Amino acid sequence: MDDVESFLAGVYARMSQAKPDVNRTKFSLDDIQERAIAPISHELQMIMDESSDSENDDTEREPAISTNESDAPVDEEPSGIDDDESALFLQTVERINALQVEIEQRNDATKAIVREVADLAQERKQVQTQADQHRIAVNARKLELEKSTQALHAARKDKEERDGQCSELDADLKFAEKETRALGNSMRKMMKQQDKVDDAISSSKTSLQALEARVKESAAGLRQINDAREQWRREARAVAEQLKQARDTADRVVARNDEMLGWD
């Protein structure tokens, strides 16, 4: 009896160990058959053989016990076995048959688990495919982000350079504004001086006009003087001509007198 209970405890332990790991994706019913069900069937056969060997050596070997739940237990009791041994044997056979039924149920459950695990594996494969696609998309976005970051750094560097250039331009602009203000002040001074010059030119024009009038008057007087001088020159020449004629006449008269007086 203890052997049967220990055997059943071992069978339950093996059936517990035969539960598939849902995290595994590569196993089949043949693996479960080889790892759990086959050893249990082998031990069942050994127990049945030991039960048959423990009976009277003169009696014939008991027929093989059916492992199918639908098969009825053995009706005929072997000769030379008392009631206790027969009851123990029948109880062992019943437990073995119940264990076989449980093994078949566990086998069906294991098949269902295998199918479920296969579905989970397929689902996991789909999820893995989606994860791979998502990873590819993430890598593509990451690459785009890196390119955008590089472009941003380049734009920031260009902006810094432009800011530096703008600073230089601002300095030049301030200098130009300063020079423009100085030039404006100088232009205003020059315009004031130009106004003074214009005033002086206007005054000079007035003076020049008055001088021109005086010059004209002087020229008119000078012409009159020149005309009078020319008239005087003409008159002087006439007088000189008359004096010359008078001298010539006087010389002729003197010469005639001398000639008459014989002073030659």
Secondary structure as UniProt FT lines:
FT   HELIX           2..17
FT   TURN            22..23
FT   HELIX           29..32
FT   HELIX           33..37
FT   HELIX           38..53
FT   TURN            57..58
FT   TURN            69..70
FT   TURN            79..80
FT   HELIX           83..261
//
